[in-house]
């Protein structure tokens, strides 16, 4: 069922985001390239998570 898959996907995205944020905390502040790359990945996860949440909320009306 798509609803359940979305729930798992959202959880997985949240876990990945936390991992990236932890990695970001361990990167030297002067490593702008690495920090920028990690931030881009976090931004992409935020976008995907937002889209999945909207779809999950929509489908939740019918479950």
C-alpha positions as a printed Julia matrix, in Angstrom:
63×3 Matrix{Float64}:
  0.0    0.0    0.0
  1.39   3.39  -1.0
  0.43   4.96   2.34
  2.63   2.53   4.28
  5.51   2.85   1.8
  5.41   6.63   2.18
  5.56   6.34   5.95
  8.69   4.19   5.66
 10.21   6.52   3.07
  9.65   9.54   5.32
 11.29   7.74   8.24
 14.24   6.72   6.05
 14.66  10.28   4.78
 14.61  11.62   8.35
 17.3    9.11   9.34
 19.46  10.03   6.35
 19.07  13.72   7.11
 20.19  13.15  10.7
 23.24  11.23   9.43
 24.15  14.05   7.06
 23.74  16.66   9.78
 25.99  14.64  12.08
 28.55  14.36   9.3
 28.29  18.11   8.77
 29.11  18.68  12.43
 32.36  16.76  11.96
 33.54  18.64   8.86
 35.97  21.5    9.48
 34.31  24.89   9.0
 36.9   25.79   6.38
 35.91  22.9    4.08
 33.3   24.9    2.2
 33.08  22.41  -0.67
 32.2   19.48   1.58
 29.82  21.59   3.69
 28.11  22.85   0.54
 27.75  19.32  -0.81
 26.24  18.06   2.45
 23.86  21.01   2.57
 22.71  20.3   -0.99
 22.01  16.7   -0.02
 20.05  17.87   3.03
 18.07  20.3    0.88
 17.21  17.5   -1.57
 16.08  15.28   1.29
 13.95  18.12   2.69
 12.29  18.53  -0.71
 11.62  14.79  -1.11
 10.39  14.53   2.46
  8.01  17.46   2.01
  6.58  15.92  -1.15
  6.18  12.54   0.53
  4.53  14.13   3.56
  2.02  15.98   1.4
  1.16  12.78  -0.45
  0.97  10.84   2.85
 -1.4   13.44   4.33
 -3.54  13.34   1.19
 -3.75   9.55   1.21
 -4.43   9.6    4.96
 -7.84  11.07   4.22
 -8.83   7.84   2.5
 -7.28   5.24   4.79
